[in-house]
Structures are given as C-alpha cells and as structure tokens.
C-alpha cells in the first residue's frame, strides 16, 4: 500500500515537495529506488529523514506499528510538527499517540488494493487537533489512491476495513466462482475469465450510472420464471447473501480484535 501511495503521488503530482521513505529491507529499498527516481530512501528513521516534512505516512503491518512509532518519536518535530497518517488496520490513534509520547496531529486511514491503479477508496478519521490544512494535505495524498470518505467516529474505520479494505478479496472470490462455473459448463478458460471480468465491470458501471438501489437493479434483470430467478433462488437457499453479510461482520470484529491485541504494551 505504501508503494501504491508513493507511486500515485509521484505520477499525479498530488503533493509538492520531496518524498522520503524509510525502508529497512535492502531488497525493498532497491526496488523502490529503481521504480521511483524521485524518492530519497533511508534504512532507518533519522532526524534527516523527517526534517522539514509536512506529512509522515506510517504504512506498516499492524504488528510492526509500535516499533515504527518508537523509531519515529525521537526525531519527530513538534512545532507544530507534521501530520502523522497511519494506514495500519486495527491500530487505534489513542495507542499510536501513546507510542509517540503524546503527539496529537494524527490521522488514521484505510485504503484498499485498487489504490495500485488509482481506483481505490479510503476511509479516514482525524483527531480534533488536526486542522483543515492538515486534513487537506491528507486528502491530497489519499486522492492519489482513488476516492475517499471522512468519518466522524474512529470506530467505524473497522467497518471500512471489513467492507472496502477486505472487499476486493470478496469480489475476486465471486469472480473465481463465475470463472469456475463457466469453465465447468464448457467455456474455454480464457473466455470464461473474460466473461466474468466484463460482467463484473459492466454491472459496476451500470450501478454507478444509475440512481437505483442494487436490489432494484437486480430485480430488473430477474424475470419471473427465468434463468436469473433460478440462479438467485439457488443462492438464497444456500444463504449466499447472509454468508457475505456475516463474513463482513466477522472481518470487522477481527479488525477490532487486532486493535485490542496490537495496542497492548509489553
């Protein structure tokens, strides 16, 4: 996700100024250097890495966040200091603030993997100490990854994580099923994939262009006694919709559990 944000910002000129990346892995640093000539790379967080910057993006795995924050805190300017943006699933800003010795200019966001092509969507939450300029700066960064929504309650970021953060996997899962069904019914694999992908892309484009709710659009395709009605009835009997809803709720609970687990100090 960090690579997607960096690439998007560079490609779209989202934010003016110098880009610096702290990446401990030599292989990852080499790949970043080869791909993005405009980025300064560091193997650890230093005063030079953060001097004069307006925004710090903490793009690490949740279990690595506390160590990343502890590495940053000694060098973090505080007059007034940059906005610190966390994009780690589950990590709460109260815990991040504690690890940063009370630093308060914090924003938490959850992008998703279509950010890699600028087609993602992010949910974001800012604490009250982040002013409008700070929010605008974060918005300009997240815009490089796609759309964004601002939330009034940090807890709802766990829902965003479950719906859109994990959501591409649900879409790919359904695509797998359509692909498999077409292949099992005699369509060549390449054509099966094309049918599945184009059907999904066309349906999404239609839904985005229409003011109608998804249930209404579905009903418009579902003729009484027809093929679509038989398929939907089979899926309903198998509890497909209910299982999807329960799956998303389970993902939201897991995001909350991660916050509980990774927010605990030793």
C-alpha positions in Angstrom: 0.0 0.0 0.0 2.9 2.4 0.7 4.2 1.8 -2.8 0.8 2.5 -4.3 0.5 5.8 -2.4 4.1 6.9 -3.4 3.6 5.9 -7.0 0.2 7.6 -7.2 1.5 10.8 -5.6 4.5 10.9 -7.9 2.5 10.1 -11.1 -0.2 12.6 -10.3 1.8 15.3 -8.7 -0.5 15.0 -5.7 1.8 16.8 -3.2 4.6 19.2 -3.9 8.0 18.7 -2.3 10.4 15.9 -1.6 9.4 12.3 -0.9 11.4 10.3 1.6 10.9 6.6 2.5 12.2 4.7 5.5 12.5 1.0 4.4 14.7 -1.4 6.4 14.7 -4.1 3.7 17.6 -3.7 1.3 15.7 -5.5 -1.5 12.6 -3.3 -1.0 14.7 -0.2 -1.0 16.4 -1.3 -4.2 13.0 -1.9 -5.9 11.7 1.5 -4.7 14.8 3.2 -6.0 14.6 1.5 -9.4 10.9 2.3 -9.7 10.8 5.9 -8.3 13.8 8.0 -9.0 12.3 11.0 -7.1 12.3 9.3 -3.7 15.0 9.6 -1.1 15.5 6.3 0.7 16.6 5.6 4.3 17.3 2.3 6.0 16.1 3.7 9.4 14.3 6.7 10.7 16.7 9.6 11.4 16.4 13.3 12.1 17.4 13.9 8.4 14.6 11.6 7.2 11.9 13.7 8.9 13.4 17.2 8.9 11.1 19.9 7.5 8.4 17.5 6.4 4.6 18.2 6.4 3.4 14.6 6.5 4.5 11.2 7.8 2.8 8.1 6.5 3.1 5.1 8.7 2.5 2.3 6.2 3.5 -0.8 8.1 1.8 -4.0 9.2 -0.2 -3.6 12.4 2.2 -5.8 14.4 5.0 -3.5 13.3 3.4 -0.2 14.2 4.6 0.1 17.7 8.2 -0.4 16.7 7.8 2.1 13.8 6.4 4.7 16.1 9.1 4.1 18.7 11.7 4.6 15.9 10.0 7.9 14.8 9.3 9.5 18.1 12.8 10.7 18.9 13.1 12.6 15.6 9.5 13.9 15.3 9.4 17.7 15.0 6.8 19.3 17.4 6.5 23.0 16.5 3.8 22.3 15.4 5.1 19.2 13.6 3.9 17.2 10.6 0.6 15.3 10.4 1.1 11.6 11.0 -1.0 9.4 8.9 -1.5 5.7 9.9 -2.8 3.2 7.4 -2.4 0.1 9.5 -5.5 -2.0 10.1 -6.9 -2.0 13.6 -4.3 0.3 15.2 -6.1 3.0 17.2 -5.0 6.5 17.4 -5.0 6.5 21.2 -2.4 3.8 21.1 -0.4 5.5 18.4 -0.5 8.7 20.4 0.8 6.9 23.5 3.7 5.3 21.5 4.5 8.8 20.1 4.7 10.3 23.6 1.5 12.3 23.3 1.9 13.6 19.8 -1.5 14.6 18.7 -1.6 15.6 15.0 -2.8 12.1 14.0 -5.0 10.8 11.2 -5.9 7.2 10.6 -7.0 5.9 7.1 -7.8 2.6 5.4 -7.2 2.4 1.6 -7.6 -0.7 -0.4 -5.6 -2.5 -3.0 -7.2 -0.9 -6.1 -5.1 2.1 -5.0 -2.4 0.4 -7.0 -4.1 1.7 -10.2 -5.6 4.8 -8.7 -9.0 3.2 -8.3 -9.2 2.6 -4.6 -11.3 4.1 -1.9 -10.1 5.2 1.6 -11.9 5.9 4.8 -10.2 8.4 7.0 -10.6 9.8 10.6 -8.7 12.8 12.1 -8.4 13.8 15.7 -9.6 17.3 16.6 -6.1 18.7 16.8 -5.6 18.2 13.0 -6.7 21.5 11.4 -8.3 21.9 8.0 -4.9 22.4 6.3 -3.8 19.1 7.8 -6.9 17.3 6.6 -6.5 18.8 3.1 -2.9 17.5 3.0 -4.1 14.0 3.9 -6.8 14.3 1.3 -4.4 15.2 -1.4 -2.3 12.1 -0.6 -5.3 9.7 -0.4 -6.7 11.2 -3.7 -3.6 9.7 -5.4 -5.1 6.3 -4.5 -8.7 7.0 -5.5 -11.8 8.2 -3.7 -12.1 8.9 0.0 -14.6 9.5 2.7 -14.1 11.3 6.1 -15.6 9.6 9.1 -16.8 11.2 12.4 -16.1 8.1 14.6 -12.8 6.3 14.6 -14.6 3.0 15.5 -16.2 3.0 12.0 -12.8 2.5 10.4 -13.1 -1.2 11.5 -16.2 -1.3 9.3 -14.4 0.4 6.4 -11.6 -2.2 6.8 -14.2 -5.0 6.6 -16.2 -3.6 3.7 -13.7 -1.9 1.4 -10.3 -2.8 2.8 -11.0 -6.5 2.6 -13.7 -6.0 -0.1 -11.6 -6.6 -3.2 -11.0 -10.2 -1.9 -14.7 -10.7 -1.8 -15.0 -9.5 -5.4 -12.2 -11.8 -6.5 -13.8 -14.7 -4.7 -17.0 -14.2 -6.6 -15.0 -13.8 -9.9 -13.4 -17.1 -9.1 -16.8 -18.7 -8.8 -18.1 -17.3 -12.1 -14.9 -18.3 -13.8 -15.1 -21.8 -12.4 -18.8 -22.2 -13.3 -18.2 -21.1 -16.9 -15.3 -23.4 -17.3 -17.1 -26.4 -15.8 -20.0 -25.7 -18.2 -17.7 -25.9 -21.3 -16.4 -22.4 -21.9 -12.7 -22.1 -22.7 -10.7 -20.8 -19.6 -9.6 -17.5 -21.3 -13.1 -16.8 -22.5 -14.5 -17.7 -19.1 -12.3 -15.2 -17.4 -13.2 -12.5 -20.0 -16.9 -13.2 -19.4 -16.5 -12.9 -15.6 -14.4 -9.8 -15.7 -16.5 -8.0 -18.3 -19.8 -8.9 -16.5 -18.5 -7.5 -13.2 -17.1 -4.4 -14.8 -20.3 -3.7 -16.8 -22.5 -4.3 -13.8 -20.5 -1.9 -11.6 -20.5 0.7 -14.3 -24.3 0.4 -14.6 -24.7 0.6 -10.9 -22.6 3.8 -10.7 -24.5 5.4 -13.5 -27.9 4.5 -12.1 -29.7 6.2 -9.1 -31.4 2.8 -8.4 -30.5 0.7 -5.4 -28.7 -2.6 -6.1 -31.8 -4.6 -5.2 -33.8 -2.7 -7.8 -31.2 -3.3 -10.5 -31.1 -7.0 -9.6 -34.9 -7.2 -9.9 -34.7 -5.6 -13.3 -32.5 -8.5 -14.5 -34.6 -11.2 -12.8 -37.5 -12.2 -15.0 -40.2 -14.3 -13.4 -39.6 -18.0 -14.2 -36.3 -17.2 -16.0 -32.7 -18.3 -15.7 -31.7 -15.4 -13.3 -34.5 -16.1 -11.0 -33.4 -19.8 -10.8 -29.8 -18.8 -10.0 -30.8 -16.2 -7.4 -33.2 -18.7 -5.7 -30.4 -21.3 -5.5 -28.0 -18.8 -4.0 -30.7 -17.6 -1.5 -31.4 -21.2 -0.5 -27.7 -21.7 0.1 -27.6 -18.5 2.2 -25.0 -16.7 0.0 -26.1 -13.2 0.8 -26.4 -13.9 4.5 -23.0 -15.5 4.5 -21.5 -12.4 2.8 -23.0 -10.2 5.4 -21.7 -12.4 8.2 -18.3 -12.5 6.6 -18.1 -8.7 6.6 -19.2 -8.6 10.2 -16.5 -11.2 11.1 -13.9 -9.1 9.4 -15.0 -6.0 11.3 -14.7 -8.0 14.6 -11.3 -9.1 13.6 -10.2 -5.5 13.0 -11.4 -4.7 16.5 -9.6 -7.7 17.9 -6.4 -6.6 16.2 -6.7 -3.2 17.8 -7.1 -4.8 21.2 -4.1 -7.2 20.6 -1.6 -4.8 19.0 -2.5 -1.9 21.2 -1.3 -3.6 24.3 2.2 -2.6 25.6 4.5 -5.3 26.9 
